[in-house]
C-alpha cells in the first residue's frame, strides 16, 4: 500500500498515512481538525539488473579512468571532447612535431 503525506492549511502540521490507492483522501488534520492537502513526494526508484552499472557499458571503461603506459606510470586517458589548454596549439597529423 502507498504511503501518502498530508499537510494542514491552518497549523502546517505534516503527517503520513498508509492507504489503499482507492481509499478516500484524509480531509481533516489530526492535530487541529483543519483542512489538509495531499503532498506530492518523489517516488523511490531502485534500478536492478544488467545495464544499470558502469561495468555493463561498452568495454567497461568510463571517462577519466587511468591506463598503464610508459613503463607502469599511470596517466589519465584523453577524451576527444576535452578542450585544449589556452595558448597551446592543437597538434594535427599534418603539423610537424
C-alpha distances in whole Angstrom, upper triangle without the diagonal:
4,7,10,13,16,20,22,25,28,27,25,23,19,16,13,10,6,6,5,7,10,11,14,14,15,19,21,21,21,24,26,25,25,24,21,19,16,17,16,15,16,13,14,16,17,20,21,24,28,29,27,30,33,35,33,35,39,41,39,41,39,41,43,43,47,49,52,56,59,60,56,55,52,52,49,49,50,47,49,47,48,51,54,56,58,62,61,62,60,62,62,64,67,67,70,68
4,6,10,13,17,20,23,25,25,22,20,17,14,10,8,6,6,6,7,10,11,13,12,14,17,19,19,19,22,25,23,23,21,18,16,13,13,12,11,12,10,11,14,16,19,21,24,27,28,26,28,32,34,32,34,38,40,38,39,37,39,41,42,45,48,51,54,58,58,55,54,50,50,47,47,48,45,47,45,46,48,52,53,55,59,58,59,57,59,60,61,64,65,67,66
4,7,10,14,17,20,22,21,19,17,13,10,7,6,4,7,9,9,13,12,13,12,12,16,17,16,17,19,22,21,21,19,16,14,11,11,11,10,11,10,11,15,17,20,22,26,29,29,27,29,32,34,34,35,39,41,39,40,38,39,41,42,45,48,51,54,58,58,55,54,50,50,47,47,48,45,47,45,46,48,51,52,54,58,58,59,57,59,60,62,65,65,67,66
4,7,10,13,16,19,18,16,14,11,9,6,5,6,7,10,9,12,11,12,9,10,13,14,14,15,17,19,18,18,16,12,10,7,7,8,8,11,11,13,16,19,23,25,28,31,31,29,31,34,37,36,37,41,43,40,41,39,40,42,43,46,49,53,56,59,60,56,55,52,51,48,48,48,46,48,45,46,48,51,52,54,58,58,59,57,60,60,62,65,66,68,67
4,7,10,13,16,15,12,11,7,6,4,6,9,10,13,13,16,14,14,10,10,12,13,12,13,15,16,16,15,14,10,9,6,6,8,8,11,12,14,18,21,24,27,30,33,33,30,32,35,38,37,38,42,44,41,42,39,40,42,43,46,50,53,56,59,60,56,55,51,51,47,48,48,46,48,45,46,47,51,51,53,57,57,58,57,59,60,62,65,65,68,66
4,7,10,12,12,9,8,6,5,6,8,11,12,15,15,17,14,13,9,8,9,10,8,11,12,13,13,12,10,6,6,4,6,9,10,14,16,18,21,24,28,31,34,37,37,34,36,38,41,40,41,45,47,45,45,43,43,45,46,49,53,56,59,62,63,60,58,54,53,50,51,51,49,50,47,48,49,53,53,55,58,59,60,59,62,62,65,67,68,70,69
4,7,9,9,6,6,4,7,9,11,15,16,19,18,20,18,16,12,10,10,10,8,10,11,11,12,10,9,5,6,7,7,11,12,16,18,20,24,27,30,33,37,39,39,36,38,40,43,43,43,47,49,47,47,44,44,46,47,50,54,57,60,63,64,61,59,55,54,51,52,52,50,51,48,48,49,53,53,54,58,59,60,59,62,63,65,68,68,70,69
4,6,6,5,5,7,9,12,13,17,18,21,21,22,19,17,13,11,9,8,6,9,9,8,9,6,6,4,7,9,10,14,16,20,22,24,28,31,34,37,41,43,43,40,42,44,47,46,47,51,53,50,50,48,48,49,51,54,57,61,63,66,67,64,62,59,58,54,55,55,53,54,51,51,53,56,56,57,61,62,63,62,65,66,69,71,71,74,72
4,6,6,8,10,12,15,17,20,21,23,23,24,21,19,15,13,11,10,9,12,12,10,10,7,6,6,7,11,12,15,18,21,24,26,30,33,36,39,43,45,44,41,43,45,49,48,49,52,54,52,52,49,49,50,52,55,59,62,65,68,69,66,63,60,59,55,56,56,54,55,51,52,52,56,56,57,60,61,63,62,65,66,69,71,71,74,72
4,6,8,11,14,17,19,22,23,26,26,27,24,21,18,15,13,11,9,12,10,8,9,6,7,8,11,14,15,19,21,24,27,29,33,36,39,42,46,48,48,44,46,48,51,51,52,55,57,55,55,52,52,53,55,58,61,64,67,70,71,68,66,62,61,58,59,59,56,58,54,54,55,58,58,59,63,64,65,65,68,69,72,74,74,76,75
4,5,9,12,15,18,22,23,26,26,27,24,22,19,16,14,12,9,11,8,7,9,8,10,10,12,15,15,19,20,24,26,28,32,35,38,41,45,47,47,43,45,47,50,50,51,54,56,53,53,50,50,51,53,56,60,63,65,68,69,66,64,60,59,56,57,57,55,57,54,54,54,58,57,58,62,63,65,64,67,68,71,74,73,75,74
4,6,10,13,16,20,21,24,24,26,23,21,17,15,14,12,9,11,10,10,12,10,10,9,10,12,12,15,17,20,23,25,28,31,34,37,41,44,43,40,41,43,46,46,47,50,53,50,50,47,47,48,49,52,56,59,62,65,66,62,60,57,56,53,53,54,52,53,50,50,51,54,54,55,58,59,61,60,63,65,67,70,69,72,70
4,7,10,13,17,19,22,22,24,22,20,16,13,13,11,8,9,7,9,11,10,11,9,11,12,12,16,16,20,22,23,27,30,33,36,40,42,42,39,40,43,45,45,46,50,52,49,49,46,47,48,49,52,56,58,61,64,65,62,60,56,55,53,53,54,52,54,51,51,52,55,55,56,60,61,62,61,64,66,68,71,70,73,71
4,7,10,14,16,19,20,22,19,18,14,12,13,12,9,10,9,12,13,12,12,9,10,10,9,12,13,16,18,20,23,26,30,32,36,39,38,35,37,39,42,42,43,47,49,46,46,43,44,45,46,49,53,55,58,62,62,59,57,54,53,50,51,51,49,51,48,48,49,53,53,54,58,58,60,59,62,63,66,68,68,70,69
4,7,10,13,16,17,19,17,16,13,10,12,11,8,9,10,12,13,13,13,10,11,10,10,13,13,16,17,18,22,25,28,31,35,38,38,34,36,39,41,41,42,46,48,45,46,43,44,45,46,49,53,56,59,62,62,59,57,54,53,50,51,52,50,52,49,49,51,54,54,56,60,60,62,60,63,64,66,69,69,71,70
4,7,10,13,14,16,14,14,11,10,13,13,11,11,13,15,15,16,15,12,11,9,10,12,11,14,15,16,20,22,26,28,32,35,35,32,34,37,39,39,40,44,46,43,44,41,43,44,45,48,51,54,57,61,61,58,56,53,52,49,50,51,49,50,48,48,50,54,54,56,60,60,61,60,62,63,65,68,68,70,69
4,6,10,11,13,11,12,9,8,12,12,12,11,14,17,16,16,15,12,12,10,11,13,13,16,16,17,20,22,26,28,31,35,35,33,35,38,40,39,41,45,47,44,45,43,44,46,47,50,53,56,59,62,63,59,58,55,54,51,52,53,50,52,50,50,52,56,57,58,62,62,63,62,64,65,67,70,70,72,71
4,7,9,12,10,12,11,11,14,15,15,15,18,20,19,20,19,16,15,12,13,14,14,16,15,15,19,21,24,26,29,32,33,31,33,36,38,37,39,43,45,42,44,42,43,45,46,49,52,55,58,61,62,58,57,54,54,51,51,52,50,51,49,50,52,56,57,59,62,62,63,61,64,64,66,69,70,72,70
4,6,8,6,9,8,10,13,15,16,16,19,21,19,20,18,16,15,12,14,15,15,17,16,17,20,22,25,27,30,33,34,32,34,38,40,38,40,44,46,44,45,43,45,47,48,51,54,57,60,63,64,60,60,56,56,53,53,53,51,53,50,51,54,57,58,60,64,64,65,63,65,65,67,70,71,73,72
4,5,5,9,10,12,15,18,19,19,23,24,22,23,21,18,17,14,16,16,16,18,16,17,20,22,25,26,29,32,33,31,34,37,39,38,39,43,45,43,45,43,45,47,48,51,54,57,60,64,64,61,60,57,56,53,53,54,51,52,50,52,54,58,59,61,65,64,65,63,65,65,67,70,71,73,72
4,6,8,9,12,15,18,20,20,24,25,23,23,20,18,16,13,14,14,15,16,15,17,19,21,24,25,28,31,31,30,33,36,38,36,38,41,44,42,44,42,43,46,47,50,53,56,59,62,63,60,59,56,55,52,51,52,49,50,48,50,52,55,57,59,62,62,63,61,63,63,65,67,68,71,70
4,7,9,12,15,18,20,21,25,26,23,23,20,18,17,14,17,17,18,20,18,20,22,25,27,29,31,34,35,33,36,40,42,40,41,45,47,45,47,45,47,49,50,54,56,59,62,66,67,64,63,59,59,55,55,55,52,53,51,53,55,59,60,62,66,65,66,64,66,66,68,70,71,74,73
4,6,9,12,15,17,18,21,22,20,20,18,16,15,13,16,17,18,20,19,21,24,26,29,31,33,37,37,35,38,41,43,42,43,47,50,47,49,47,49,51,52,55,58,61,64,68,68,65,64,61,60,57,56,57,54,55,53,54,56,60,61,63,67,67,68,66,68,68,70,73,73,76,75
4,7,9,12,15,16,19,20,17,17,14,13,12,11,15,16,18,21,20,23,26,28,31,33,36,39,39,37,40,43,46,44,45,49,52,50,51,49,50,52,53,57,59,63,66,69,70,67,66,62,61,58,58,58,55,56,54,55,57,61,62,63,67,67,68,66,69,69,71,74,74,77,76
4,6,10,12,13,17,17,14,14,11,9,9,8,11,13,15,18,19,21,24,27,30,32,35,38,38,36,39,42,44,43,44,48,50,48,49,47,48,50,51,55,58,61,64,67,68,65,64,60,59,56,56,56,53,54,52,53,55,58,59,61,64,65,66,64,66,67,69,72,72,75,74
4,6,8,10,13,13,11,11,9,7,8,8,12,14,16,20,20,22,26,29,32,34,37,41,41,38,41,43,46,45,46,50,52,50,51,48,49,51,52,56,59,62,65,68,69,66,64,61,60,57,57,57,55,56,54,54,56,60,60,62,66,66,67,65,68,69,71,73,74,76,75
4,7,10,12,12,9,8,6,6,8,9,13,16,18,22,23,25,29,32,35,37,41,44,43,41,43,46,49,48,49,52,55,53,53,51,52,53,55,58,61,65,67,71,72,68,67,63,62,59,59,59,57,58,55,56,57,61,62,63,67,67,68,67,70,70,73,75,75,78,77
4,6,9,8,5,5,5,6,9,11,14,18,20,23,25,27,30,33,37,39,42,46,45,43,45,48,50,50,51,54,57,54,55,52,53,55,56,59,62,65,68,72,73,69,68,64,63,60,60,61,58,60,57,57,59,62,63,64,68,68,70,68,71,72,74,77,77,79,78
4,5,6,4,5,6,6,9,11,14,17,19,22,24,26,29,32,36,38,42,45,45,42,44,46,49,49,50,53,56,53,53,51,51,53,54,57,61,64,67,70,71,67,65,62,61,58,59,59,57,58,56,56,57,61,61,62,66,66,68,67,70,71,73,76,76,78,77
4,6,6,8,10,10,13,14,16,19,20,24,25,26,30,33,36,39,42,45,46,43,44,47,50,49,51,54,56,54,54,52,53,54,55,58,61,64,67,70,71,67,66,62,62,59,60,60,58,60,57,57,59,62,63,64,68,68,70,69,71,72,75,77,77,80,78
4,6,8,11,11,14,16,17,21,22,25,27,28,32,34,38,40,44,47,47,44,46,48,51,51,52,56,58,55,55,52,53,54,55,58,62,64,67,70,71,68,66,62,62,59,60,61,59,60,58,57,59,62,62,63,67,68,69,68,71,72,75,78,77,80,78
4,6,9,10,14,16,18,22,23,27,29,30,34,37,40,43,47,50,49,46,48,51,53,53,54,58,60,57,57,55,55,56,57,61,64,67,70,73,74,70,68,65,64,61,62,62,60,62,59,59,60,63,63,64,68,69,71,70,73,74,77,79,79,81,80
4,7,9,13,15,18,21,23,27,28,30,34,37,40,43,46,49,49,46,48,51,54,53,54,58,60,57,58,55,56,57,58,62,65,68,71,74,75,71,70,66,65,62,63,63,61,62,60,60,61,64,65,66,69,70,72,71,73,75,77,80,80,82,81
4,6,10,13,16,19,22,25,27,29,33,36,39,42,46,49,48,45,47,50,53,52,53,56,59,56,57,54,54,55,57,60,64,67,70,73,74,70,68,65,64,61,61,61,59,60,57,58,59,62,62,63,67,68,69,68,71,72,75,77,77,80,78
4,7,10,13,17,19,23,25,27,31,34,37,40,43,46,46,43,45,48,51,50,51,54,57,54,55,52,52,54,55,59,62,65,68,71,72,69,67,63,62,59,59,59,57,58,55,56,57,60,61,61,65,66,67,66,69,70,73,75,75,78,76
4,7,9,13,16,19,21,24,27,30,33,36,40,43,42,39,41,44,47,46,47,50,53,50,51,48,49,50,52,55,58,61,64,68,69,65,63,60,59,55,56,56,54,55,52,52,53,57,57,58,62,63,64,63,66,67,69,72,72,74,73
4,6,10,13,16,18,21,24,28,31,34,37,40,39,36,39,41,44,43,44,47,50,47,48,45,46,47,49,52,55,59,62,65,66,63,61,57,56,53,53,53,50,51,48,49,50,54,54,56,59,60,61,60,63,63,66,68,68,71,70
4,7,9,13,15,17,21,24,27,30,33,36,35,33,35,38,41,40,40,44,46,44,45,42,43,44,46,49,53,56,59,62,63,60,58,55,53,50,50,50,48,49,46,47,48,52,53,54,58,58,59,58,60,61,63,66,66,69,68
4,6,10,12,15,18,22,25,28,31,34,33,30,32,35,38,37,38,41,44,41,42,39,39,41,43,46,49,52,55,59,60,56,55,51,50,47,47,47,44,45,43,43,45,48,49,50,54,54,56,54,57,58,60,63,63,65,64
4,7,9,12,15,19,21,25,28,30,29,27,29,31,34,34,34,37,40,38,38,35,36,38,39,43,46,49,52,56,57,54,52,48,47,44,44,44,41,42,39,40,42,45,46,48,51,52,53,51,54,54,57,59,60,62,61
4,6,9,12,16,19,22,25,28,27,24,26,28,31,31,31,35,37,35,35,33,33,35,36,40,43,46,49,53,54,50,49,45,44,41,41,41,39,40,38,38,40,43,44,46,50,50,51,49,52,53,55,58,58,60,59
4,6,9,13,15,19,22,24,23,20,22,25,28,27,28,31,34,31,32,29,30,32,33,36,39,43,46,49,50,47,45,42,41,37,37,38,35,37,34,35,37,40,41,43,47,47,48,46,49,49,51,54,55,57,56
4,6,10,13,16,19,22,21,18,21,23,26,25,26,30,32,30,31,28,30,32,33,36,39,42,45,49,50,46,45,42,41,37,37,38,35,37,35,36,38,41,43,45,48,48,49,47,49,50,52,55,55,57,56
4,7,10,13,17,19,19,16,18,21,24,23,24,28,30,28,29,27,28,30,31,34,37,40,43,47,47,44,43,39,39,36,36,37,34,36,34,35,37,41,42,44,48,48,49,46,48,49,51,54,54,57,55
4,6,10,13,16,15,12,15,18,20,19,21,24,27,24,25,24,25,28,28,32,34,37,40,44,45,41,41,37,36,33,33,34,32,33,32,33,35,39,40,43,46,46,46,44,46,46,48,51,52,54,53
4,6,10,13,13,10,12,16,18,17,19,23,24,22,23,22,24,26,26,30,32,35,38,42,42,39,38,35,35,32,31,33,31,33,31,32,35,39,40,43,46,45,46,44,45,46,47,50,51,53,52
4,7,9,9,7,9,13,15,13,15,19,21,19,20,19,22,24,24,27,30,33,36,39,40,37,36,33,33,30,29,30,28,30,29,30,33,37,38,41,45,43,44,41,43,43,44,48,48,50,49
4,7,9,7,9,13,14,12,15,18,20,18,20,20,23,25,24,28,29,32,35,39,39,36,36,33,33,30,30,31,29,31,31,32,35,39,40,43,47,45,46,43,44,44,45,48,49,51,50
4,7,7,9,12,12,10,13,16,18,16,19,19,22,25,24,27,28,31,34,38,38,35,35,32,32,30,29,31,29,31,30,32,35,38,40,44,47,45,45,42,43,43,44,47,48,50,49
4,6,7,10,9,7,10,13,14,13,16,17,20,23,21,24,25,28,31,35,35,33,33,30,30,27,26,28,26,28,28,29,33,36,38,41,44,42,43,39,40,40,40,44,45,47,45
4,6,8,8,5,7,10,13,12,14,14,17,20,20,23,24,27,30,34,34,32,32,28,28,25,24,25,23,24,24,26,30,33,35,38,41,39,39,36,37,37,37,41,42,44,43
4,7,9,7,9,12,14,12,14,13,16,19,19,22,24,27,30,34,34,32,31,28,27,24,23,25,23,24,24,25,29,32,34,37,40,38,39,36,37,37,38,42,42,44,43
4,5,5,7,11,12,9,11,11,14,16,15,19,20,23,27,30,31,28,28,24,24,21,20,22,21,23,23,24,27,30,32,35,38,37,37,34,35,36,36,40,41,42,41
4,5,6,9,10,7,8,7,10,13,12,15,17,20,23,27,28,25,24,21,20,18,17,18,17,19,20,21,24,27,29,32,35,33,34,31,31,32,33,36,37,39,37
4,6,8,8,5,7,8,12,14,12,15,16,19,22,26,26,23,24,20,21,18,17,19,19,21,22,23,26,29,31,34,37,35,35,32,32,33,33,37,38,39,37
4,7,8,6,10,11,14,17,15,18,19,22,25,29,29,27,27,24,24,21,20,21,20,22,22,24,28,30,32,36,39,36,37,33,34,34,34,38,39,40,39
4,6,6,8,9,12,15,14,17,18,21,23,27,28,26,26,23,22,19,17,19,17,18,19,21,25,27,30,33,36,33,33,30,30,30,31,34,35,37,36
4,6,7,9,12,15,14,16,16,19,21,25,26,24,25,22,21,18,16,17,15,17,18,20,24,26,29,32,34,32,31,28,28,28,28,31,33,34,33
4,6,9,12,14,12,14,13,16,18,22,23,21,22,19,19,17,14,16,15,17,19,20,24,26,28,32,34,31,31,28,27,27,27,31,32,33,32
4,7,10,12,10,12,13,16,18,22,23,20,21,18,18,16,14,16,15,18,19,20,24,26,28,32,34,32,32,29,29,29,29,33,34,35,33
4,7,9,7,9,10,13,16,20,21,18,18,15,14,12,10,12,12,15,16,17,21,22,24,28,30,28,28,25,25,26,26,30,31,32,30
4,6,6,10,11,15,17,21,23,20,19,16,14,11,10,12,10,13,14,14,18,20,22,26,29,26,27,24,25,25,26,30,30,32,30
4,6,9,11,15,17,20,22,20,18,15,13,9,8,9,7,10,11,11,14,17,19,22,25,23,23,21,22,23,24,28,28,29,27
4,7,10,13,15,18,20,17,15,12,10,6,6,8,8,12,12,11,14,16,17,21,23,21,22,20,21,23,24,28,27,28,26
4,7,10,13,16,18,15,13,10,9,6,6,9,10,14,15,14,17,19,20,24,26,24,25,22,23,24,25,29,29,29,27
4,7,9,13,14,11,10,6,6,5,6,9,12,15,17,16,19,19,20,24,26,23,24,22,22,24,25,28,28,28,25
4,6,10,11,9,8,6,6,7,6,10,13,16,18,17,20,20,22,25,27,24,25,22,22,23,23,27,27,27,24
4,7,8,5,6,5,7,9,10,13,16,19,21,20,23,23,24,27,28,25,26,24,23,24,24,28,27,27,24
4,6,6,6,6,7,10,10,13,16,19,21,20,23,22,22,26,27,23,24,22,20,22,22,25,25,24,21
4,6,6,8,9,13,13,15,19,21,24,22,24,23,23,26,27,23,24,22,21,22,22,25,24,23,19
4,6,9,11,15,16,18,22,24,27,25,27,26,26,30,30,27,28,26,24,26,26,29,28,26,23
4,6,9,13,14,17,20,23,26,24,27,26,26,29,30,27,28,27,25,27,27,30,29,28,25
4,7,10,12,15,19,22,24,22,24,23,23,26,27,24,26,24,23,25,26,29,28,27,23
4,7,9,12,16,19,21,19,21,21,21,24,26,23,25,23,22,25,25,29,27,27,24
4,6,9,12,16,17,15,17,17,17,21,22,19,21,19,19,21,22,26,25,24,21
4,6,9,13,14,12,15,15,16,19,21,19,20,18,18,21,22,25,24,25,22
4,6,10,12,11,14,14,16,20,21,19,19,17,17,18,19,23,23,23,21
4,7,9,7,10,11,13,17,18,16,16,13,14,15,17,20,20,21,19
4,6,6,9,11,13,17,19,17,17,14,15,15,17,20,21,22,21
4,6,8,10,13,16,18,16,15,12,13,13,15,18,18,21,20
4,6,9,12,15,18,16,16,13,15,15,18,20,20,23,22
4,7,9,12,15,13,14,11,14,15,18,21,20,22,21
4,7,9,12,11,11,10,13,15,18,20,19,21,20
4,6,9,7,8,7,10,12,16,18,16,18,17
4,6,6,8,9,12,15,18,20,18,19,18
4,5,8,10,13,16,20,21,18,20,19
4,6,9,12,15,19,19,16,18,17
4,6,9,12,16,16,14,15,13
4,6,9,13,13,10,12,12
4,6,10,11,9,12,11
4,7,8,7,8,8
4,5,5,8,9
4,6,8,9
4,7,9
4,7
4
